[in-house]
Amino acid sequence: MTLPDIESAKPALECKYGENGYQTPAALYSSDTGDSLALDKFEVVQGTAPSYNNLCDLDRLLQTVTHIAAGLDVNGIEAPLMAVACKHGNPCGAAVGADSAVMVATMALEGDLRAVFGGLIMLNFEIDGEIAEILMTHRMEEGTRRLLDGIIAPGFTAGARDMLKRKGDKCRLMANPALEGINRDSLDAARRFRYVRGGFLAQPNYTFVPDLDAGYVERSGREDEGQLIDMILAWAVGCTSNSNTVTLVKDGMLLGNGVGQQDRVGGCKLAVMRAGDAGHDTAGAVAYSDSFFPFVDGPAELANAGIRAILATSGSVRDGEVKEFCRSKGITLFMYPDSTGRGFFGH
């Protein structure tokens, strides 16, 4: 096992403080791996230096957008335009689309207009004046602007930078051209380390990407290409959110992300509630669960919300009951073994 070479890491950016104001000093260190998507390769083109919390969110955003791109790539779908908004480490808005950057940016905001306020958003296309206007003013009261802590993209036009300037330079604009070409090879495969009292934990990174045509995937019910894209987006968001997670997507747009729940039915209820609070109609949506359903109560919550397709893992002693319930409700169900691709993340 290769251990983290902390002593040779080089300071890349000094943060004003850590997660809280009293946690000083704090900084970003670079291991100089040559990774074009490493955090120190993101250039601040406008605004103050990113905070410690901004950098944590940036790392999580990279996990999510690269999983979206990898999932689409592995399943033979050309990686489209994509945008993901993040608040406190979890995606609160996400969208993919084929040809309209304006629509994708708008849908990412629409996912949860309340939660995205004060968050970060990452997009894999250049930000011009029209996109900047959307990010700042869409669904805002006349004369007011949306507060965002940071916008990350391959680049920004001069007009966009002028439009996005925030008092005190607190809207950080961070650019990295490598975001434009992400695919299955863009996943972070480096070992992950986590400090614990008296030492550290180490594990391989989460790099599983489901191939929905593979033999390990059990399908029941009919699906269309739109549902497959929604399944992939829901999986990519859910597997990079704090577990337990249940994620709802419809028409290429995140509707509700029920993260960090101690029980799976609670994740279903939270995802449906957040979607409803954001004003979304969940009828016809797709759901992803980052592990199997131990009881039928979770799928029942989803069925009551009008969910028409579910992607989950298998491995419960009640898998048969879950399958039969979904069949009885006309819900398309995709399952692969929990041991193959459980999506726990961020404990």
VORO-169579 format. One line per field, with one value per residue: x, z, y of N, C-alpha, C in turn; residue number from 1. Coordinates in steps of 0.05 Angstrom, whole numbers, plus 5000, padded with zeros to 4 digits. Each point is the difference from the previous one (the first is absolute). Example, Ala and Ser with C-alpha at 12.3 -4.5 7.8 and 13.67 -1.06 7.14 Angstrom:
REM residues 2
n_u	5264,4993;
n_w	5156,4986;
n_v	4886,5021;
ca_u	4982,5016;
ca_w	5000,5001;
ca_v	5024,5024;
c_u	5018,4985;
c_w	5000,5014;
c_v	5024,5022;
resi	1,2;
***
This chain:
REM residues 347
n_u	5017,4994,5016,4983,5014,4991,5023,4997,4975,4994,5003,4974,4987,5004,4985,4980,4985,4995,4987,5012,4992,4996,4996,5021,5020,4994,5004,5003,5006,5020,4991,4993,4975,4998,4981,4989,4987,5026,4994,5026,4987,4984,4999,5006,4981,4984,5002,4992,5021,4996,4979,5006,4976,5008,5024,4988,4984,5021,5012,4978,5000,5026,4995,4982,5013,5022,4984,4989,5023,5011,4978,4999,5026,4999,4978,5021,4998,5000,5023,4978,4986,5014,4983,5015,4980,5015,4990,5019,5014,4975,4996,4993,5015,4989,5013,4990,5012,4987,4985,4985,5022,4984,4989,5024,5009,4979,5001,5026,4994,4983,5021,5012,4983,4988,5006,4997,4984,5022,4993,5010,5007,5001,5011,4994,4990,5011,5005,4979,4994,4990,5020,5018,4985,5000,5026,5001,4983,5004,4975,5016,4993,4984,5024,4997,5021,5005,5002,5023,5010,4993,5012,4999,5017,4999,4982,5007,4980,5012,4980,5004,5026,4995,4984,5019,5012,5009,4985,5024,4995,4976,4995,5011,5014,4997,5022,4991,5015,5012,4983,5009,5021,4985,5009,4998,5019,4980,4990,4998,5021,5009,5016,4979,5008,4997,5005,5010,4988,5025,4989,4996,4978,5001,4992,4994,5003,4978,5005,4982,4996,4974,5003,4980,5017,5015,5012,5015,4988,4983,4986,4981,4982,4986,5020,5002,5011,4978,4987,5013,4997,4975,5000,5014,4984,4978,5012,5009,4976,4985,5016,4997,4978,4998,5009,4977,4997,4979,5003,4987,4997,4995,5000,5020,4983,5017,4982,5012,5017,4992,5018,5020,4983,4990,4978,4995,4980,5017,5018,4982,4991,5026,5007,4978,5006,5026,4992,4983,5018,5014,4976,5012,4992,4998,4976,5007,5009,5026,5003,5020,5006,5016,4979,4997,4975,5003,4982,4974,5003,5026,4999,4986,5019,5017,4986,4996,5026,4992,5020,5012,5023,5012,5023,5006,5011,5009,4988,4975,4993,4992,5021,4991,4996,5024,5011,4987,5008,5024,4999,4990,5020,5009,5017,5015,5013,5022,5012,5021,5016,4992,5010,4985,4979,5001,4984,5009,4998,5023,5005;
n_w	5000,4982,5018,5011,4981,5024,5007,4977,5009,4979,5016,4994,5023,5011,5018,5001,4998,5017,5010,5022,5008,5020,4977,5012,4982,4975,4985,4974,5001,4984,4991,4983,4996,4990,5019,4976,5015,5007,5025,5002,4981,5019,4979,5020,4982,5021,5018,5025,5014,4990,5015,5024,5008,4986,5010,5023,4995,4993,5020,5015,4990,5003,5024,5003,4990,5012,5021,4997,4995,5021,5015,4989,5004,5024,5001,4987,5019,4978,5013,5011,4997,5021,5021,5021,5016,5018,5022,5016,4977,4996,4977,4994,4979,4980,4977,4980,4977,4977,4999,5022,5000,4989,4987,4995,4997,4986,4989,4999,4993,4981,5000,5011,4993,5020,4995,4974,5013,4993,4980,4989,4976,4990,4978,4980,5000,4981,5019,4985,4988,4980,5003,5001,4981,4989,5005,4993,4980,4991,4998,4997,5023,4986,4990,5003,5012,4988,5025,4987,5013,4979,4977,4992,4981,4975,4999,5000,4987,4988,4982,5000,4999,4983,4988,5004,4996,5024,5015,5003,4974,5011,4975,5008,4980,4997,4985,4984,4978,5018,5011,4978,5006,5021,5008,4992,4986,5006,5007,5024,4991,5010,5016,5015,5013,5025,5012,5018,5023,5000,4977,4980,4986,4986,4976,4981,4980,4999,4985,5014,4976,5004,4988,4993,4981,5022,5000,5015,4980,5020,4978,5007,4981,4987,4984,5000,4978,5001,5006,4980,4986,5007,4995,4979,4994,5006,4986,4981,5003,5001,4983,4996,5011,5023,5005,5003,4974,4995,4974,4995,4976,4985,4976,5011,5021,5019,5011,5012,5019,5007,5011,5007,4991,5024,4986,4984,5015,5019,4985,4996,5025,5007,4982,5006,5026,4996,4985,5019,5019,4981,5004,5003,4977,5019,4990,4996,5024,5001,5015,5015,5009,5018,5009,5008,4993,5026,4994,4997,5025,4993,4985,5022,5015,4986,5003,5025,4995,4988,5016,4976,5011,5008,5008,5007,5023,4997,5017,5000,5023,4997,4986,5004,5025,5000,4988,5016,5021,4990,4995,5024,5003,4983,5020,4981,5004,5005,5002,5016,5004,5026,4999,4978,5008,5025,5003,5023,5011,5008,5010;
n_v	4976,5018,5010,5018,5013,5003,4989,4986,4999,5014,5022,4998,5001,5023,4987,5017,4978,4981,4979,5008,5024,4983,4986,5010,4998,5006,4979,5004,4975,5002,4976,5019,4990,5024,4996,5002,4983,4999,5003,4995,4985,5007,5016,5016,5004,4997,5020,4997,4993,4976,4997,4991,5011,5021,4996,4996,5021,5013,4987,5006,5025,4999,4989,5018,5021,4990,4995,5024,5013,4987,5005,5024,5003,4987,5014,5010,5018,5015,5005,5008,5022,5009,5001,5005,5005,5012,4989,5008,4997,5008,4987,5024,4999,4988,5003,4986,5006,4998,5022,5003,5015,5018,4980,4990,5024,5005,4976,5004,5025,4992,4984,5021,5019,4988,4974,5006,5016,5012,4983,4978,5007,4976,5011,4984,5024,5015,5018,5006,5023,4984,4983,5019,5011,4976,4996,5026,4998,4976,5006,5021,5013,5017,5005,4973,4990,4977,4993,4999,4980,4985,5005,4975,5006,4991,5020,5026,5010,5021,4998,4973,5004,5019,4983,4983,5023,4992,5015,5011,4997,4995,5007,4977,5010,4973,5000,4979,5004,4985,5017,5011,4986,5002,4976,4974,5012,5017,4976,5009,4987,5023,4987,4995,5021,4991,5023,4983,5002,5008,5008,4983,5005,4978,5008,4981,5017,5014,4979,4986,4991,5001,4977,5015,4994,5002,4976,5016,5014,4997,4997,5016,4997,5018,5008,5026,5012,5014,4978,4989,5022,5000,4974,5005,5021,4986,4980,5017,5011,4978,4988,5026,4992,5013,4975,4987,4994,5015,4997,5022,4990,5021,4989,4985,5000,5007,4983,4979,5008,4975,5016,4984,4982,4996,5005,4980,4992,5007,4987,4980,5001,5002,4981,4987,5004,4996,4980,4993,5004,4987,4989,4977,4992,4982,5004,4974,5007,5000,4978,5008,4975,5011,4986,4975,4994,5003,5019,4995,5009,4997,4978,4994,5012,4987,4977,5007,5005,4977,4990,5001,5006,4978,5011,4976,4993,4975,4983,5009,4990,5026,4994,4975,5008,5011,4979,4984,5015,5003,4974,4997,5017,4982,4996,5012,4977,5014,4976,5007,4980,5001,4976,5004,5013,4992,5020,4988,5024,5010,4976;
ca_u	4983,5015,4991,5000,5025,4993,5023,5011,4979,5007,4978,4990,4981,4994,4972,4998,4996,4990,4971,4990,5019,5020,5017,5022,5000,4989,5012,4999,5027,5000,5018,5013,4997,4996,4971,4991,4976,5007,4988,5018,5000,4977,5010,4980,5001,4988,4990,5020,5008,4979,5002,5003,4975,4997,5017,4987,4978,5012,5008,4976,4989,5016,4992,4973,4999,5015,4984,4979,5013,5008,4976,4990,5020,5000,4974,4998,4985,5020,5000,4988,5004,4991,5004,4993,5001,5008,4998,5010,5011,4981,4987,4972,4989,5017,4986,5014,4985,5015,5010,4993,5014,4982,4981,5014,5006,4974,4989,5016,4990,4972,4999,4993,5008,5006,5025,5023,5007,5024,5015,5018,4990,5021,4989,5022,5001,5008,4979,4999,4982,4973,5000,5004,4974,4983,5010,4996,4973,4978,4980,5005,4983,5012,5019,5016,5018,5005,5026,5014,5027,5020,4992,5023,4995,5025,5009,4980,5004,5003,4974,4990,5014,4989,4973,5000,5015,4984,5012,5020,5013,4995,4992,5025,4998,5023,5000,5018,4991,4998,4972,4986,5004,4999,4988,5005,5028,5004,4995,5024,5006,5019,4991,4989,5009,4984,5012,4984,5017,5021,5009,4984,4988,5007,4984,5000,4979,4975,5002,4981,4981,4983,4993,4972,4996,5017,4986,4995,4976,4974,4980,4972,4985,5010,5012,5007,5027,4998,5002,5028,5016,4992,5012,5029,5003,4993,5021,5024,4995,4996,5024,5020,4987,5003,4981,4983,4989,4981,5002,4978,5007,4980,5006,5027,5002,4997,4976,5003,5022,4996,5027,5008,4978,5008,4984,4995,4973,5003,5012,4979,4982,5014,5003,4973,4993,5016,4990,4975,5007,5012,4979,5002,4981,5016,4987,5017,5028,5018,5012,5024,5006,5029,5002,4975,4977,4996,4971,4985,4990,5013,4987,4972,5001,5007,4977,4980,5009,4998,5025,4995,5023,5018,5026,5008,5015,4987,5015,4982,4985,4974,5002,4977,4976,5004,4995,4971,4985,5005,4985,4971,4995,5009,5025,5024,5019,5027,5015,5025,5007,5011,5029,5013,4999,4987,5008,5005,5021,5000,4995;
ca_w	5000,4999,5020,4991,5005,5011,5005,4975,4987,4999,5004,4975,5005,5029,5005,5022,5023,4992,4998,5017,5002,5020,4991,4985,4972,4981,4973,4980,4993,4975,4997,4973,4987,4972,4993,4989,5016,5028,5009,4996,4972,4995,5002,5009,4981,5012,5027,5020,5000,5011,5028,5005,4993,4971,4988,5005,4981,4974,4997,4997,4974,4980,5001,4988,4971,4986,5000,4980,4974,4997,4997,4973,4982,5001,4990,4971,4996,4998,5023,4992,5018,5027,5021,5026,5022,5025,5025,5022,4992,4985,4978,5004,4973,4979,4975,4976,4976,4976,4983,5009,5025,5015,5012,5021,5022,5012,5013,5024,5021,5006,5018,5027,5000,5027,5010,4985,5009,5017,4994,4977,4977,4981,4974,4982,4976,5005,5009,4986,5013,5003,5022,5025,5007,5011,5026,5019,5002,4994,5020,5022,4999,4984,5014,5018,4987,5015,5013,4997,5011,4980,4974,4989,4971,4984,4996,5002,4982,5015,5008,5022,5024,5009,5010,5024,5021,5024,5020,5017,4984,5014,4981,4988,4974,4997,4973,4994,4974,5000,5005,4974,4987,5020,4991,5019,5009,5017,5028,5018,5009,5021,5026,5018,5028,5019,5026,5023,5024,5003,4975,4977,4984,4972,4983,4972,4993,4989,4971,4987,4981,4990,4972,5004,4982,5008,5010,5029,5005,4997,4991,4998,4990,4976,5005,4975,5003,5019,5027,5004,5006,5027,5019,5002,5015,5028,5012,5003,5022,5025,5009,5009,5022,5025,5003,4980,4981,4979,4982,4980,4976,4979,4976,5001,5021,5028,5013,5029,5009,5028,5008,5028,5017,5014,4990,4971,4995,5007,4977,4980,5009,4998,4972,4990,5013,4989,4973,5003,5010,4977,4980,4978,4997,4999,4984,4977,5006,5005,5026,5004,5028,5000,5009,4996,5017,5019,5001,4978,5007,4984,4974,5003,5000,4973,4983,5007,4988,4971,4987,4980,4997,5023,4998,5028,5001,5012,5022,5023,5001,4990,4972,4986,5006,4987,4971,4995,5004,4977,4978,5005,4996,4973,5003,4989,5021,4993,5024,4998,5027,5018,5002,4975,4996,5020,4996,5024,4996,5018,5028;
ca_v	5024,5026,5018,5028,5012,5026,5017,5012,5016,5029,5018,5011,5023,5005,5007,5019,4982,4974,4998,5022,5023,4996,4979,5011,5006,4980,5004,4978,4990,4985,4977,5003,4974,5004,4998,5025,5008,5004,5025,5023,5007,5018,5028,5020,5021,5024,4995,4993,4972,4982,4993,4971,4988,5001,4979,4975,4998,4997,4972,4984,5006,4985,4972,4997,5005,4979,4976,5004,4996,4972,4984,5004,4989,4971,4991,5006,5026,5022,5018,5025,5022,4993,5020,4989,5019,4986,5015,4984,4975,4983,5013,5009,5004,4987,4997,4993,5007,4995,5022,5027,5007,5016,4982,4984,5018,5006,4976,4995,5018,4994,4976,5009,5028,5008,4989,5009,5026,4999,4977,5000,4986,4992,4995,4990,5017,5028,5018,5026,5019,4990,4980,5016,5012,4978,4992,5021,5012,4982,4998,5019,5024,5021,5017,4985,4981,4975,4999,4975,5001,4994,4989,4986,4994,5000,5027,5021,5023,5025,5010,4984,5008,5026,4995,4983,5013,5003,5018,4986,4979,4975,4979,4991,4988,4982,4990,4978,4991,4971,4992,4997,4974,4978,4975,4979,5000,5023,4993,5000,4973,4999,4990,5021,4998,5016,5000,4992,5004,4981,4989,5007,4978,5000,4982,5009,5019,4989,5002,4983,5013,4979,4997,4990,4978,4978,4977,5001,5016,4987,5020,4993,5022,5013,5026,5014,5012,5022,4988,4991,5024,5009,4981,5006,5025,4995,4984,5016,5019,4986,4986,5020,5014,4986,4978,4988,5019,4994,5023,5001,5014,4999,5016,5010,5021,4991,5011,4999,4983,4994,4991,4997,4990,4975,4978,5003,5012,5029,5013,5003,5021,5026,5007,5008,5025,5022,5005,5015,5027,5016,5004,4981,4977,4975,4979,4993,5004,4977,5000,4984,4995,4993,4972,4986,5006,4978,4995,5011,5027,5021,5001,5009,5030,5009,4995,5020,5026,4998,4991,4979,4982,5000,4987,4994,4975,4977,4989,4998,4975,5007,5009,4989,5017,5026,4996,4995,5026,5017,4990,5006,5029,5008,5014,4988,4996,4991,4994,4985,4991,5020,4995,5009,5029,5017,5027,5015,5020,5024,4995;
c_u	5018,4988,5001,5026,4995,5023,5010,4979,5006,4975,4991,4982,4995,4972,4999,4995,4989,4970,4987,5021,5022,5020,5022,5026,4988,5011,4994,5029,4998,5021,5014,4999,4998,4972,4990,4975,5006,4991,5019,5003,4976,5009,4977,5003,4987,4990,5023,5007,4979,5006,5005,4975,4995,5016,4989,4977,5011,5008,4976,4987,5015,4992,4973,5001,5016,4985,4977,5012,5008,4976,4988,5018,4999,4975,4995,4985,5021,4997,4989,5010,4989,5007,4992,5004,5004,4996,5008,5006,4982,4987,4971,4987,5019,4983,5019,4983,5018,5012,4995,5013,4981,4980,5013,5006,4974,4990,5017,4991,4972,4998,4992,5009,5006,5027,5025,5009,5024,5018,5020,4987,5023,4987,5023,5000,5006,4976,5001,4980,4972,4998,5003,4974,4981,5008,4993,4971,4977,4982,5006,4981,5015,5018,5017,5017,5004,5028,5011,5029,5021,4987,5025,4993,5027,5011,4976,5007,5003,4973,4988,5014,4989,4972,5000,5015,4981,5014,5018,5014,4995,4988,5025,4994,5025,4999,5020,4991,4996,4971,4985,5001,4997,4984,5006,5028,5005,4995,5026,5004,5020,4988,4991,5009,4982,5013,4979,5019,5021,5011,4982,4988,5009,4982,5003,4978,4975,5001,4981,4981,4982,4997,4972,4993,5016,4983,4994,4976,4975,4979,4972,4984,5014,5012,5006,5027,5000,5002,5029,5018,4993,5011,5030,5005,4993,5021,5024,4997,4999,5025,5022,4988,5003,4978,4986,4988,4979,4996,4978,5008,4977,5008,5027,5005,4996,4976,5003,5021,4997,5025,5002,4980,5009,4983,4992,4973,5001,5013,4980,4982,5013,5003,4974,4993,5016,4991,4974,5004,5010,4979,5000,4978,5017,4988,5017,5029,5014,5012,5025,5003,5029,5005,4973,4979,4995,4971,4987,4992,5013,4988,4971,4999,5005,4976,4978,5006,4999,5026,4994,5024,5019,5026,5010,5018,4983,5017,4984,4986,4972,5001,4976,4975,5002,4994,4970,4984,5004,4985,4970,4993,5009,5026,5022,5021,5026,5015,5027,5010,5013,5030,5015,5001,4984,5011,5004,5023,4997,4992,5016;
c_w	5000,5020,4990,5008,5010,5002,4975,4985,5003,5005,4973,5004,5029,5003,5024,5026,4990,4998,5016,5005,5020,4993,4981,5011,4984,4972,4983,4993,4974,5001,4973,4985,4969,4990,4991,5015,5030,5009,4995,4971,4993,5006,5009,4981,5010,5028,5019,4998,5012,5029,5003,4992,4970,4988,5006,4981,4971,4996,4997,4973,4978,5001,4985,4970,4985,5000,4979,4972,4995,4996,4972,4979,4999,4988,4971,4994,5000,5023,4992,5017,5028,5019,5027,5021,5026,5024,5023,4993,4985,4977,5007,4973,4980,4975,4978,4976,4976,4987,5011,5027,5018,5015,5023,5024,5015,5016,5026,5023,5009,5019,5028,5002,5028,5009,4985,5008,5019,4994,4977,4977,4980,4973,4982,4974,5008,5009,4985,5014,5004,5022,5026,5009,5012,5028,5021,5004,4995,5025,5025,4997,4985,5017,5019,4985,5018,5012,4996,5011,4979,4975,4988,4972,4985,4995,5002,4980,5018,5009,5023,5027,5011,5013,5026,5024,5024,5019,5019,4986,5011,4982,4985,4972,4996,4973,4998,4973,4999,5004,4974,4989,5019,4988,5021,5011,5019,5029,5016,5011,5023,5026,5018,5029,5017,5027,5021,5024,5003,4974,4977,4988,4971,4985,4971,4996,4990,4970,4985,4982,4989,4970,5000,4980,5008,5012,5030,5007,4994,4994,5002,4992,4976,5008,4972,5005,5020,5029,5006,5007,5028,5021,5004,5016,5029,5014,5006,5023,5026,5010,5008,5021,5026,5003,5028,4982,4982,4983,4978,4976,4979,4977,5001,5021,5027,5013,5030,5008,5030,5012,5030,5019,5013,4991,4972,4995,5007,4977,4978,5007,4997,4971,4989,5012,4988,4971,5001,5009,4978,4978,4977,5001,4997,4983,4975,5004,5004,5028,5000,5030,5002,5013,4997,5019,5019,5003,4976,5006,4984,4972,5001,5001,4972,4981,5005,4988,4970,4986,4981,4995,5023,4992,5028,4999,5011,5022,5025,4999,4989,4971,4984,5004,4986,4970,4994,5004,4976,4976,5003,4996,4973,5001,4988,5021,4988,5026,4992,5028,5016,5002,4975,5000,5020,5000,5025,4996,5022,5029,5018;
c_v	5025,5019,5029,5013,5029,5019,5014,5017,5030,5017,5012,5024,5002,5009,5019,4985,4974,4999,5022,5020,4996,4978,5011,4988,4977,5006,4976,4993,4983,4978,5000,4973,5003,4998,5027,5010,5003,5028,5024,5008,5018,5029,5018,5024,5026,4992,4993,4970,4982,4993,4970,4985,5000,4977,4972,4995,4996,4971,4982,5004,4984,4970,4997,5004,4979,4974,5002,4993,4971,4982,5001,4987,4970,4989,5009,5025,5022,5019,5028,5024,4992,5022,4987,5022,4984,5018,4982,4971,4981,5014,5008,5008,4987,4997,4992,5007,4997,5025,5028,5005,5016,4982,4984,5017,5006,4977,4994,5019,4992,4975,5007,5029,5010,4991,5011,5027,4999,4977,5004,4985,4995,4993,4992,5016,5029,5017,5026,5018,4989,4979,5015,5013,4980,4994,5021,5007,4981,4996,5016,5023,5022,5017,4986,4980,4976,5001,4972,5003,4995,4988,4988,4991,4999,5028,5020,5022,5025,5011,4985,5008,5026,4996,4985,5012,5005,5019,4985,4978,4972,4978,4992,4987,4984,4986,4977,4989,4969,4991,4995,4971,4976,4976,4979,4999,5023,4994,5000,4972,4998,4990,5024,4995,5019,4999,4990,5002,4978,4988,5009,4974,5003,4981,5009,5020,4986,5005,4982,5017,4978,5000,4987,4978,4975,4977,5001,5017,4985,5021,4987,5025,5013,5027,5013,5014,5023,4990,4991,5023,5010,4981,5006,5025,4996,4984,5017,5020,4984,4987,5018,5019,4984,4979,5002,5021,4987,5025,4998,5018,4997,5018,5014,5021,4988,5014,5001,4980,4996,4988,4996,4989,4973,4976,5006,5013,5030,5014,5004,5024,5027,5009,5010,5027,5023,5006,5016,5028,5018,5004,4981,4978,4975,4978,4995,5002,4973,5004,4983,4997,4989,4973,4987,5009,4976,4992,5013,5029,5022,5002,5009,5030,5011,4997,5020,5027,4999,4992,4977,4982,5003,4986,4996,4975,4978,4989,4997,4972,5004,5010,4991,5017,5027,4998,4996,5026,5018,4990,5007,5029,5010,5017,4984,4998,4989,4995,4986,4994,5022,4997,5010,5031,5016,5028,5016,5019,5021,4995,5019;
resi	1,2,3,4,5,6,7,8,9,10,11,12,13,14,15,16,17,18,19,20,21,22,23,24,25,26,27,28,29,30,31,32,33,34,35,36,37,38,39,40,41,42,43,44,45,46,47,48,49,50,51,52,53,54,55,56,57,58,59,60,61,62,63,64,65,66,67,68,69,70,71,72,73,74,75,76,77,78,79,80,81,82,83,84,85,86,87,88,89,90,91,92,93,94,95,96,97,98,99,100,101,102,103,104,105,106,107,108,109,110,111,112,113,114,115,116,117,118,119,120,121,122,123,124,125,126,127,128,129,130,131,132,133,134,135,136,137,138,139,140,141,142,143,144,145,146,147,148,149,150,151,152,153,154,155,156,157,158,159,160,161,162,163,164,165,166,167,168,169,170,171,172,173,174,175,176,177,178,179,180,181,182,183,184,185,186,187,188,189,190,191,192,193,194,195,196,197,198,199,200,201,202,203,204,205,206,207,208,209,210,211,212,213,214,215,216,217,218,219,220,221,222,223,224,225,226,227,228,229,230,231,232,233,234,235,236,237,238,239,240,241,242,243,244,245,246,247,248,249,250,251,252,253,254,255,256,257,258,259,260,261,262,263,264,265,266,267,268,269,270,271,272,273,274,275,276,277,278,279,280,281,282,283,284,285,286,287,288,289,290,291,292,293,294,295,296,297,298,299,300,301,302,303,304,305,306,307,308,309,310,311,312,313,314,315,316,317,318,319,320,321,322,323,324,325,326,327,328,329,330,331,332,333,334,335,336,337,338,339,340,341,342,343,344,345,346,347;
***
